[in-house]
Amino acid sequence: MLAEIITIGDEILIGQIVDTNSAWMATQLNHIGVRVKQISSVSDDSEHILQALAEAAGRAKIVFITGGLGPTKDDITKKTLATYFNVGLVENQEALENVERIFAKYNRPLLEVNRLQAQVPANCDIILNKNGTAPGMWFNHNGIIYISMPGVPFEMKYMMEEQVIPKIKATLKLPVIIHKTILTVGEGESFLAEHIADIENDLPPYIKLAYLPKLGQVRLRLSGFGEDEALLLPQVEQFAARIIERIGNVFVVAEDIELEKAIMNKMEAADLTVSVAESCTGGYLSHLFTQHPGSSKVFLGGGVVYANTLKEHILGVKPQTIKSFGAVSEQCVKEMVQGAIKNFKSDFAIAITGIAGPDGGTPDKPVGTVWIAVAGSEKMLIKKYTFGNKRQQNIERSAVMALSMLNTLLTDIAN
């Protein structure tokens, strides 16, 4: 079952707001077997909207429209839909009562412009908006279902979850879509593709493999399409198991979650902790950990030791080490990670020191040179990386590679 999403609003096209609605909707639809064929953003222009609706009807069986349902003159979606279906607007009693209830709740006068929110195209079924005044609308026209909802995210999400998705499931016979995501780190997609080429060649036509790269990581997503979940699921799991066995230590987890969260889950299950000693990443790795609820069960904290004096005073790096080899060196990062383990009392520690750029490089240590050390009580990994000259990318790559090394260490210990 194919769907298309059309978002309406000049504010999206000029970058004033980011369209998060479409990504959320696509995820929810995929769960119920509806595949999004295309996502389009159009301006607040009736001709543009009419053209987008007509084109979408040629590609999809369900067309979702968000935005342009407010009470002001620039909100033209409702009138444009009436034009598209060649019907007039009528006042819907249920929608009017909802508007009156909301204004009474906040003790505000009901203006005529607000009352007009209850007017809808004559051929629609309304989708009651329990969180706003603009009703959603459901149309069934020439075998195509059109669903128009407000662009306000929390209004749209409640509408989708409580009314739209249940109605779609009750109305349509939907296929089964099963996704299995394998998170990897430390190898590029071309290496992975070559390494598992024979497994990919064995896939039946109803199971697809996608490579989703992201700065040092690749998500391998197996997608199975069929009618019988009981038959399809074991096949997807079987191919996932073959891939996981083949890729070895670059495997992190068979879930579609963030890398640092996957590693923290592993550590929490084993009752292990980690601390950090960050120089060139400036706390970015700590941020990755602490953005997740419950991170304190694993992440103890650490130090942003940007200055050499802090490397010495907080971590115990020897002044002679920095004088002889420099702060960006194997010798320095080794003492940093040892100091973190000793002073922060964690089971594992990560130390990062490097030249993020855009300046500060030398012929023997160019911008993008980064040393990373990861250590536990029994084993230590130290690696030198040479990234590019983009500061933010160097910071992000350093954090990802540090997490990759920690994942390797945890895997080695587990085995």
Contacts in CASP RR format, 6 or more apart in sequence:
PFRMAT RR
TARGET T0000
AUTHOR 0000-0000-0000
METHOD contacts of the structure
MODEL  1
MLAEIITIGDEILIGQIVDTNSAWMATQLNHIGVRVKQISSVSDDSEHIL
QALAEAAGRAKIVFITGGLGPTKDDITKKTLATYFNVGLVENQEALENVE
RIFAKYNRPLLEVNRLQAQVPANCDIILNKNGTAPGMWFNHNGIIYISMP
GVPFEMKYMMEEQVIPKIKATLKLPVIIHKTILTVGEGESFLAEHIADIE
NDLPPYIKLAYLPKLGQVRLRLSGFGEDEALLLPQVEQFAARIIERIGNV
FVVAEDIELEKAIMNKMEAADLTVSVAESCTGGYLSHLFTQHPGSSKVFL
GGGVVYANTLKEHILGVKPQTIKSFGAVSEQCVKEMVQGAIKNFKSDFAI
AITGIAGPDGGTPDKPVGTVWIAVAGSEKMLIKKYTFGNKRQQNIERSAV
MALSMLNTLLTDIAN
1 33 0 8 1.000
1 34 0 8 1.000
1 35 0 8 1.000
1 61 0 8 1.000
1 62 0 8 1.000
1 172 0 8 1.000
1 174 0 8 1.000
1 175 0 8 1.000
2 34 0 8 1.000
2 35 0 8 1.000
2 36 0 8 1.000
2 37 0 8 1.000
2 59 0 8 1.000
2 60 0 8 1.000
2 61 0 8 1.000
2 62 0 8 1.000
3 29 0 8 1.000
3 34 0 8 1.000
3 35 0 8 1.000
3 36 0 8 1.000
3 37 0 8 1.000
3 60 0 8 1.000
3 61 0 8 1.000
3 62 0 8 1.000
3 63 0 8 1.000
3 64 0 8 1.000
4 36 0 8 1.000
4 37 0 8 1.000
4 38 0 8 1.000
4 39 0 8 1.000
4 40 0 8 1.000
4 56 0 8 1.000
4 59 0 8 1.000
4 60 0 8 1.000
4 62 0 8 1.000
4 63 0 8 1.000
4 64 0 8 1.000
5 21 0 8 1.000
5 22 0 8 1.000
5 25 0 8 1.000
5 26 0 8 1.000
5 36 0 8 1.000
5 38 0 8 1.000
5 39 0 8 1.000
5 40 0 8 1.000
5 64 0 8 1.000
5 65 0 8 1.000
5 66 0 8 1.000
6 39 0 8 1.000
6 40 0 8 1.000
6 41 0 8 1.000
6 42 0 8 1.000
6 49 0 8 1.000
6 52 0 8 1.000
6 53 0 8 1.000
6 56 0 8 1.000
6 63 0 8 1.000
6 64 0 8 1.000
6 65 0 8 1.000
6 66 0 8 1.000
7 19 0 8 1.000
7 21 0 8 1.000
7 22 0 8 1.000
7 39 0 8 1.000
7 40 0 8 1.000
7 41 0 8 1.000
7 42 0 8 1.000
7 65 0 8 1.000
7 66 0 8 1.000
7 67 0 8 1.000
7 151 0 8 1.000
8 41 0 8 1.000
8 42 0 8 1.000
8 43 0 8 1.000
8 44 0 8 1.000
8 49 0 8 1.000
8 65 0 8 1.000
8 66 0 8 1.000
8 67 0 8 1.000
8 68 0 8 1.000
8 77 0 8 1.000
9 41 0 8 1.000
9 42 0 8 1.000
9 43 0 8 1.000
9 44 0 8 1.000
9 67 0 8 1.000
9 68 0 8 1.000
10 43 0 8 1.000
10 44 0 8 1.000
10 74 0 8 1.000
11 17 0 8 1.000
12 18 0 8 1.000
12 19 0 8 1.000
12 41 0 8 1.000
13 41 0 8 1.000
13 42 0 8 1.000
13 43 0 8 1.000
19 41 0 8 1.000
20 153 0 8 1.000
21 66 0 8 1.000
21 151 0 8 1.000
21 153 0 8 1.000
21 156 0 8 1.000
22 39 0 8 1.000
22 66 0 8 1.000
24 153 0 8 1.000
24 157 0 8 1.000
25 36 0 8 1.000
25 64 0 8 1.000
25 66 0 8 1.000
25 156 0 8 1.000
25 160 0 8 1.000
26 36 0 8 1.000
26 39 0 8 1.000
28 160 0 8 1.000
28 161 0 8 1.000
28 165 0 8 1.000
29 35 0 8 1.000
29 36 0 8 1.000
29 165 0 8 1.000
30 36 0 8 1.000
30 177 0 8 1.000
30 179 0 8 1.000
31 177 0 8 1.000
32 165 0 8 1.000
32 168 0 8 1.000
32 169 0 8 1.000
32 174 0 8 1.000
33 174 0 8 1.000
33 175 0 8 1.000
33 176 0 8 1.000
33 177 0 8 1.000
34 62 0 8 1.000
34 168 0 8 1.000
34 174 0 8 1.000
35 177 0 8 1.000
37 59 0 8 1.000
37 60 0 8 1.000
38 56 0 8 1.000
38 59 0 8 1.000
38 60 0 8 1.000
40 52 0 8 1.000
40 56 0 8 1.000
42 48 0 8 1.000
42 49 0 8 1.000
42 52 0 8 1.000
44 68 0 8 1.000
44 74 0 8 1.000
44 75 0 8 1.000
44 76 0 8 1.000
46 76 0 8 1.000
46 79 0 8 1.000
46 80 0 8 1.000
46 83 0 8 1.000
49 76 0 8 1.000
49 77 0 8 1.000
49 80 0 8 1.000
49 84 0 8 1.000
50 80 0 8 1.000
50 83 0 8 1.000
50 84 0 8 1.000
53 63 0 8 1.000
53 65 0 8 1.000
53 81 0 8 1.000
53 84 0 8 1.000
53 146 0 8 1.000
54 84 0 8 1.000
56 63 0 8 1.000
57 63 0 8 1.000
57 142 0 8 1.000
57 144 0 8 1.000
60 144 0 8 1.000
61 143 0 8 1.000
61 144 0 8 1.000
61 145 0 8 1.000
61 172 0 8 1.000
62 144 0 8 1.000
62 145 0 8 1.000
62 146 0 8 1.000
62 147 0 8 1.000
62 168 0 8 1.000
62 172 0 8 1.000
63 144 0 8 1.000
63 145 0 8 1.000
63 146 0 8 1.000
63 147 0 8 1.000
64 147 0 8 1.000
64 148 0 8 1.000
64 149 0 8 1.000
65 77 0 8 1.000
65 81 0 8 1.000
65 146 0 8 1.000
65 147 0 8 1.000
65 148 0 8 1.000
65 149 0 8 1.000
66 148 0 8 1.000
66 149 0 8 1.000
66 150 0 8 1.000
66 151 0 8 1.000
66 156 0 8 1.000
67 75 0 8 1.000
67 77 0 8 1.000
67 148 0 8 1.000
67 149 0 8 1.000
67 150 0 8 1.000
67 151 0 8 1.000
68 74 0 8 1.000
68 75 0 8 1.000
68 76 0 8 1.000
68 77 0 8 1.000
68 78 0 8 1.000
68 150 0 8 1.000
68 151 0 8 1.000
69 75 0 8 1.000
69 77 0 8 1.000
69 78 0 8 1.000
69 134 0 8 1.000
69 136 0 8 1.000
69 148 0 8 1.000
69 149 0 8 1.000
69 150 0 8 1.000
69 151 0 8 1.000
70 117 0 8 1.000
70 133 0 8 1.000
70 134 0 8 1.000
70 150 0 8 1.000
71 113 0 8 1.000
71 114 0 8 1.000
71 116 0 8 1.000
71 117 0 8 1.000
71 133 0 8 1.000
71 134 0 8 1.000
72 113 0 8 1.000
77 148 0 8 1.000
78 89 0 8 1.000
78 119 0 8 1.000
78 120 0 8 1.000
78 121 0 8 1.000
78 137 0 8 1.000
78 148 0 8 1.000
79 89 0 8 1.000
81 121 0 8 1.000
81 124 0 8 1.000
81 137 0 8 1.000
81 139 0 8 1.000
81 146 0 8 1.000
81 148 0 8 1.000
82 88 0 8 1.000
82 89 0 8 1.000
82 121 0 8 1.000
82 122 0 8 1.000
85 121 0 8 1.000
85 123 0 8 1.000
85 139 0 8 1.000
85 141 0 8 1.000
87 121 0 8 1.000
87 122 0 8 1.000
87 123 0 8 1.000
88 121 0 8 1.000
88 122 0 8 1.000
89 119 0 8 1.000
89 120 0 8 1.000
89 121 0 8 1.000
89 122 0 8 1.000
90 119 0 8 1.000
90 120 0 8 1.000
90 121 0 8 1.000
90 122 0 8 1.000
91 118 0 8 1.000
91 119 0 8 1.000
92 118 0 8 1.000
92 119 0 8 1.000
92 120 0 8 1.000
92 126 0 8 1.000
92 135 0 8 1.000
93 118 0 8 1.000
94 126 0 8 1.000
94 128 0 8 1.000
95 117 0 8 1.000
95 118 0 8 1.000
95 120 0 8 1.000
95 126 0 8 1.000
95 128 0 8 1.000
95 135 0 8 1.000
96 115 0 8 1.000
96 118 0 8 1.000
98 118 0 8 1.000
98 128 0 8 1.000
98 129 0 8 1.000
98 130 0 8 1.000
98 132 0 8 1.000
98 133 0 8 1.000
98 135 0 8 1.000
99 110 0 8 1.000
99 114 0 8 1.000
99 115 0 8 1.000
99 117 0 8 1.000
99 118 0 8 1.000
99 133 0 8 1.000
100 110 0 8 1.000
102 132 0 8 1.000
102 133 0 8 1.000
103 109 0 8 1.000
103 110 0 8 1.000
103 114 0 8 1.000
114 133 0 8 1.000
117 133 0 8 1.000
117 134 0 8 1.000
117 135 0 8 1.000
118 135 0 8 1.000
120 126 0 8 1.000
120 135 0 8 1.000
120 137 0 8 1.000
121 137 0 8 1.000
121 139 0 8 1.000
123 139 0 8 1.000
123 141 0 8 1.000
124 137 0 8 1.000
124 138 0 8 1.000
124 139 0 8 1.000
124 148 0 8 1.000
125 137 0 8 1.000
125 138 0 8 1.000
125 139 0 8 1.000
126 135 0 8 1.000
126 136 0 8 1.000
126 137 0 8 1.000
126 138 0 8 1.000
127 135 0 8 1.000
127 136 0 8 1.000
127 137 0 8 1.000
127 138 0 8 1.000
127 147 0 8 1.000
127 149 0 8 1.000
127 159 0 8 1.000
127 163 0 8 1.000
127 164 0 8 1.000
128 135 0 8 1.000
128 136 0 8 1.000
128 163 0 8 1.000
129 135 0 8 1.000
129 136 0 8 1.000
129 150 0 8 1.000
129 155 0 8 1.000
129 159 0 8 1.000
130 158 0 8 1.000
130 162 0 8 1.000
131 152 0 8 1.000
131 154 0 8 1.000
131 155 0 8 1.000
131 158 0 8 1.000
132 150 0 8 1.000
132 152 0 8 1.000
132 155 0 8 1.000
134 150 0 8 1.000
134 155 0 8 1.000
136 147 0 8 1.000
136 148 0 8 1.000
136 149 0 8 1.000
136 150 0 8 1.000
136 159 0 8 1.000
137 146 0 8 1.000
137 147 0 8 1.000
137 148 0 8 1.000
138 145 0 8 1.000
138 146 0 8 1.000
138 147 0 8 1.000
138 164 0 8 1.000
138 167 0 8 1.000
139 145 0 8 1.000
139 146 0 8 1.000
139 147 0 8 1.000
139 148 0 8 1.000
140 146 0 8 1.000
145 168 0 8 1.000
145 171 0 8 1.000
145 172 0 8 1.000
147 164 0 8 1.000
149 155 0 8 1.000
149 156 0 8 1.000
149 159 0 8 1.000
149 160 0 8 1.000
149 164 0 8 1.000
150 156 0 8 1.000
150 159 0 8 1.000
168 174 0 8 1.000
175 225 0 8 1.000
175 226 0 8 1.000
175 227 0 8 1.000
176 224 0 8 1.000
176 225 0 8 1.000
176 226 0 8 1.000
176 227 0 8 1.000
176 228 0 8 1.000
176 229 0 8 1.000
176 232 0 8 1.000
177 223 0 8 1.000
177 224 0 8 1.000
177 225 0 8 1.000
177 226 0 8 1.000
178 223 0 8 1.000
178 224 0 8 1.000
178 229 0 8 1.000
178 232 0 8 1.000
178 233 0 8 1.000
178 236 0 8 1.000
179 221 0 8 1.000
179 222 0 8 1.000
179 223 0 8 1.000
179 224 0 8 1.000
179 256 0 8 1.000
180 221 0 8 1.000
180 222 0 8 1.000
180 236 0 8 1.000
180 237 0 8 1.000
180 240 0 8 1.000
180 254 0 8 1.000
181 219 0 8 1.000
181 220 0 8 1.000
181 221 0 8 1.000
181 222 0 8 1.000
181 254 0 8 1.000
181 255 0 8 1.000
181 256 0 8 1.000
182 219 0 8 1.000
182 220 0 8 1.000
182 221 0 8 1.000
182 222 0 8 1.000
182 240 0 8 1.000
182 243 0 8 1.000
182 244 0 8 1.000
182 247 0 8 1.000
182 251 0 8 1.000
182 253 0 8 1.000
182 254 0 8 1.000
183 217 0 8 1.000
183 219 0 8 1.000
183 251 0 8 1.000
183 252 0 8 1.000
183 253 0 8 1.000
183 254 0 8 1.000
183 255 0 8 1.000
183 256 0 8 1.000
183 257 0 8 1.000
183 259 0 8 1.000
183 262 0 8 1.000
184 192 0 8 1.000
184 217 0 8 1.000
184 218 0 8 1.000
184 219 0 8 1.000
184 220 0 8 1.000
184 247 0 8 1.000
184 250 0 8 1.000
184 251 0 8 1.000
184 252 0 8 1.000
185 216 0 8 1.000
185 217 0 8 1.000
185 218 0 8 1.000
185 250 0 8 1.000
185 252 0 8 1.000
185 259 0 8 1.000
185 400 0 8 1.000
185 403 0 8 1.000
185 404 0 8 1.000
185 407 0 8 1.000
186 216 0 8 1.000
186 217 0 8 1.000
186 250 0 8 1.000
186 400 0 8 1.000
186 401 0 8 1.000
186 404 0 8 1.000
187 218 0 8 1.000
187 247 0 8 1.000
187 250 0 8 1.000
188 213 0 8 1.000
188 216 0 8 1.000
188 218 0 8 1.000
189 211 0 8 1.000
189 213 0 8 1.000
189 218 0 8 1.000
192 211 0 8 1.000
192 218 0 8 1.000
192 220 0 8 1.000
192 247 0 8 1.000
192 250 0 8 1.000
193 200 0 8 1.000
193 211 0 8 1.000
195 246 0 8 1.000
195 247 0 8 1.000
196 243 0 8 1.000
196 246 0 8 1.000
196 247 0 8 1.000
199 239 0 8 1.000
199 242 0 8 1.000
199 243 0 8 1.000
199 246 0 8 1.000
200 209 0 8 1.000
202 239 0 8 1.000
203 209 0 8 1.000
203 239 0 8 1.000
204 235 0 8 1.000
206 224 0 8 1.000
206 225 0 8 1.000
206 226 0 8 1.000
206 232 0 8 1.000
207 222 0 8 1.000
207 223 0 8 1.000
207 224 0 8 1.000
207 225 0 8 1.000
207 235 0 8 1.000
207 236 0 8 1.000
207 239 0 8 1.000
208 222 0 8 1.000
208 223 0 8 1.000
208 224 0 8 1.000
208 225 0 8 1.000
209 220 0 8 1.000
209 221 0 8 1.000
209 222 0 8 1.000
209 223 0 8 1.000
210 220 0 8 1.000
210 221 0 8 1.000
210 223 0 8 1.000
211 218 0 8 1.000
211 219 0 8 1.000
211 220 0 8 1.000
212 218 0 8 1.000
212 219 0 8 1.000
212 220 0 8 1.000
212 221 0 8 1.000
213 219 0 8 1.000
215 393 0 8 1.000
215 396 0 8 1.000
215 397 0 8 1.000
215 400 0 8 1.000
216 397 0 8 1.000
216 400 0 8 1.000
216 401 0 8 1.000
216 404 0 8 1.000
217 259 0 8 1.000
217 400 0 8 1.000
219 256 0 8 1.000
220 243 0 8 1.000
221 256 0 8 1.000
222 236 0 8 1.000
222 239 0 8 1.000
222 240 0 8 1.000
222 243 0 8 1.000
224 232 0 8 1.000
224 235 0 8 1.000
224 236 0 8 1.000
225 232 0 8 1.000
226 232 0 8 1.000
240 254 0 8 1.000
244 251 0 8 1.000
244 254 0 8 1.000
248 411 0 8 1.000
249 407 0 8 1.000
249 408 0 8 1.000
249 411 0 8 1.000
249 412 0 8 1.000
250 404 0 8 1.000
251 411 0 8 1.000
252 259 0 8 1.000
252 262 0 8 1.000
252 263 0 8 1.000
252 407 0 8 1.000
253 262 0 8 1.000
253 265 0 8 1.000
253 266 0 8 1.000
255 262 0 8 1.000
257 265 0 8 1.000
258 288 0 8 1.000
258 292 0 8 1.000
259 400 0 8 1.000
259 403 0 8 1.000
259 407 0 8 1.000
260 288 0 8 1.000
260 289 0 8 1.000
260 292 0 8 1.000
260 403 0 8 1.000
261 292 0 8 1.000
263 403 0 8 1.000
263 406 0 8 1.000
263 407 0 8 1.000
263 410 0 8 1.000
264 289 0 8 1.000
264 292 0 8 1.000
264 295 0 8 1.000
264 297 0 8 1.000
264 298 0 8 1.000
264 299 0 8 1.000
266 407 0 8 1.000
266 410 0 8 1.000
267 273 0 8 1.000
267 274 0 8 1.000
267 298 0 8 1.000
267 347 0 8 1.000
267 348 0 8 1.000
267 410 0 8 1.000
268 297 0 8 1.000
268 298 0 8 1.000
270 410 0 8 1.000
270 414 0 8 1.000
272 298 0 8 1.000
272 347 0 8 1.000
272 348 0 8 1.000
272 410 0 8 1.000
273 298 0 8 1.000
273 299 0 8 1.000
273 300 0 8 1.000
273 346 0 8 1.000
273 347 0 8 1.000
273 348 0 8 1.000
274 289 0 8 1.000
274 298 0 8 1.000
274 299 0 8 1.000
274 300 0 8 1.000
274 346 0 8 1.000
274 347 0 8 1.000
274 348 0 8 1.000
274 349 0 8 1.000
274 350 0 8 1.000
274 406 0 8 1.000
275 299 0 8 1.000
275 300 0 8 1.000
275 301 0 8 1.000
275 302 0 8 1.000
275 340 0 8 1.000
275 341 0 8 1.000
275 344 0 8 1.000
275 345 0 8 1.000
275 346 0 8 1.000
275 348 0 8 1.000
275 349 0 8 1.000
275 350 0 8 1.000
276 283 0 8 1.000
276 285 0 8 1.000
276 286 0 8 1.000
276 289 0 8 1.000
276 301 0 8 1.000
276 302 0 8 1.000
276 303 0 8 1.000
276 340 0 8 1.000
276 349 0 8 1.000
276 350 0 8 1.000
276 351 0 8 1.000
276 352 0 8 1.000
277 302 0 8 1.000
277 303 0 8 1.000
277 305 0 8 1.000
277 311 0 8 1.000
277 314 0 8 1.000
277 315 0 8 1.000
277 336 0 8 1.000
277 337 0 8 1.000
277 339 0 8 1.000
277 340 0 8 1.000
277 349 0 8 1.000
277 350 0 8 1.000
277 351 0 8 1.000
277 352 0 8 1.000
278 284 0 8 1.000
278 285 0 8 1.000
278 286 0 8 1.000
278 302 0 8 1.000
278 303 0 8 1.000
278 304 0 8 1.000
278 305 0 8 1.000
278 351 0 8 1.000
278 352 0 8 1.000
279 304 0 8 1.000
279 305 0 8 1.000
279 306 0 8 1.000
279 311 0 8 1.000
279 327 0 8 1.000
279 336 0 8 1.000
279 352 0 8 1.000
279 353 0 8 1.000
279 354 0 8 1.000
280 352 0 8 1.000
280 353 0 8 1.000
280 354 0 8 1.000
280 355 0 8 1.000
280 356 0 8 1.000
280 370 0 8 1.000
280 394 0 8 1.000
280 395 0 8 1.000
280 398 0 8 1.000
281 352 0 8 1.000
281 356 0 8 1.000
281 395 0 8 1.000
281 398 0 8 1.000
281 399 0 8 1.000
281 402 0 8 1.000
282 304 0 8 1.000
282 306 0 8 1.000
282 395 0 8 1.000
283 304 0 8 1.000
284 395 0 8 1.000
284 396 0 8 1.000
284 398 0 8 1.000
284 399 0 8 1.000
285 350 0 8 1.000
285 352 0 8 1.000
285 398 0 8 1.000
285 399 0 8 1.000
285 402 0 8 1.000
285 403 0 8 1.000
286 299 0 8 1.000
286 301 0 8 1.000
286 302 0 8 1.000
286 303 0 8 1.000
286 304 0 8 1.000
288 399 0 8 1.000
288 403 0 8 1.000
289 295 0 8 1.000
289 298 0 8 1.000
289 299 0 8 1.000
290 299 0 8 1.000
300 344 0 8 1.000
300 345 0 8 1.000
300 346 0 8 1.000
301 344 0 8 1.000
302 340 0 8 1.000
302 344 0 8 1.000
303 310 0 8 1.000
303 314 0 8 1.000
303 340 0 8 1.000
305 311 0 8 1.000
305 314 0 8 1.000
305 315 0 8 1.000
305 336 0 8 1.000
308 317 0 8 1.000
308 322 0 8 1.000
308 327 0 8 1.000
311 317 0 8 1.000
311 322 0 8 1.000
311 327 0 8 1.000
311 332 0 8 1.000
311 336 0 8 1.000
311 353 0 8 1.000
312 318 0 8 1.000
312 319 0 8 1.000
312 322 0 8 1.000
314 343 0 8 1.000
315 335 0 8 1.000
315 336 0 8 1.000
315 339 0 8 1.000
315 340 0 8 1.000
315 343 0 8 1.000
315 351 0 8 1.000
316 335 0 8 1.000
316 339 0 8 1.000
316 343 0 8 1.000
317 332 0 8 1.000
317 335 0 8 1.000
317 336 0 8 1.000
317 339 0 8 1.000
318 335 0 8 1.000
321 329 0 8 1.000
321 331 0 8 1.000
321 332 0 8 1.000
321 335 0 8 1.000
322 332 0 8 1.000
324 331 0 8 1.000
325 331 0 8 1.000
325 332 0 8 1.000
326 332 0 8 1.000
327 353 0 8 1.000
327 354 0 8 1.000
328 353 0 8 1.000
328 354 0 8 1.000
328 355 0 8 1.000
328 365 0 8 1.000
328 369 0 8 1.000
328 370 0 8 1.000
328 371 0 8 1.000
329 353 0 8 1.000
329 371 0 8 1.000
330 371 0 8 1.000
330 382 0 8 1.000
330 384 0 8 1.000
332 353 0 8 1.000
332 371 0 8 1.000
333 351 0 8 1.000
333 352 0 8 1.000
333 353 0 8 1.000
333 371 0 8 1.000
333 372 0 8 1.000
333 373 0 8 1.000
333 382 0 8 1.000
334 351 0 8 1.000
334 373 0 8 1.000
334 380 0 8 1.000
334 382 0 8 1.000
336 351 0 8 1.000
336 353 0 8 1.000
336 373 0 8 1.000
337 349 0 8 1.000
337 350 0 8 1.000
337 351 0 8 1.000
337 373 0 8 1.000
337 374 0 8 1.000
337 375 0 8 1.000
337 380 0 8 1.000
337 382 0 8 1.000
338 375 0 8 1.000
339 349 0 8 1.000
340 346 0 8 1.000
340 349 0 8 1.000
340 350 0 8 1.000
340 351 0 8 1.000
341 348 0 8 1.000
341 349 0 8 1.000
341 375 0 8 1.000
341 376 0 8 1.000
341 377 0 8 1.000
347 376 0 8 1.000
347 377 0 8 1.000
348 374 0 8 1.000
348 375 0 8 1.000
348 376 0 8 1.000
348 406 0 8 1.000
348 409 0 8 1.000
348 410 0 8 1.000
349 374 0 8 1.000
349 375 0 8 1.000
349 376 0 8 1.000
350 372 0 8 1.000
350 373 0 8 1.000
350 374 0 8 1.000
350 402 0 8 1.000
350 405 0 8 1.000
350 406 0 8 1.000
351 372 0 8 1.000
351 373 0 8 1.000
351 374 0 8 1.000
351 375 0 8 1.000
352 370 0 8 1.000
352 371 0 8 1.000
352 372 0 8 1.000
352 398 0 8 1.000
352 399 0 8 1.000
352 402 0 8 1.000
353 370 0 8 1.000
353 371 0 8 1.000
354 368 0 8 1.000
354 369 0 8 1.000
354 370 0 8 1.000
354 371 0 8 1.000
354 398 0 8 1.000
355 361 0 8 1.000
355 365 0 8 1.000
355 366 0 8 1.000
355 367 0 8 1.000
355 368 0 8 1.000
355 369 0 8 1.000
355 370 0 8 1.000
356 367 0 8 1.000
356 368 0 8 1.000
356 391 0 8 1.000
356 394 0 8 1.000
356 395 0 8 1.000
356 398 0 8 1.000
357 367 0 8 1.000
357 368 0 8 1.000
357 389 0 8 1.000
357 391 0 8 1.000
357 394 0 8 1.000
358 367 0 8 1.000
358 389 0 8 1.000
358 390 0 8 1.000
358 391 0 8 1.000
359 367 0 8 1.000
360 367 0 8 1.000
361 367 0 8 1.000
361 369 0 8 1.000
366 386 0 8 1.000
367 388 0 8 1.000
367 389 0 8 1.000
367 394 0 8 1.000
368 385 0 8 1.000
368 386 0 8 1.000
368 387 0 8 1.000
368 388 0 8 1.000
368 389 0 8 1.000
368 394 0 8 1.000
369 384 0 8 1.000
369 385 0 8 1.000
369 386 0 8 1.000
369 387 0 8 1.000
370 384 0 8 1.000
370 385 0 8 1.000
370 386 0 8 1.000
370 387 0 8 1.000
370 394 0 8 1.000
370 397 0 8 1.000
370 398 0 8 1.000
370 401 0 8 1.000
371 382 0 8 1.000
371 383 0 8 1.000
371 384 0 8 1.000
371 385 0 8 1.000
372 382 0 8 1.000
372 383 0 8 1.000
372 385 0 8 1.000
372 398 0 8 1.000
372 401 0 8 1.000
372 402 0 8 1.000
372 405 0 8 1.000
373 380 0 8 1.000
373 381 0 8 1.000
373 382 0 8 1.000
374 380 0 8 1.000
374 381 0 8 1.000
374 402 0 8 1.000
374 405 0 8 1.000
374 406 0 8 1.000
374 409 0 8 1.000
375 381 0 8 1.000
375 409 0 8 1.000
376 409 0 8 1.000
378 413 0 8 1.000
379 409 0 8 1.000
379 412 0 8 1.000
379 413 0 8 1.000
381 405 0 8 1.000
381 408 0 8 1.000
381 409 0 8 1.000
383 401 0 8 1.000
383 405 0 8 1.000
385 397 0 8 1.000
385 398 0 8 1.000
385 401 0 8 1.000
387 393 0 8 1.000
387 394 0 8 1.000
387 397 0 8 1.000
387 398 0 8 1.000
388 394 0 8 1.000
END
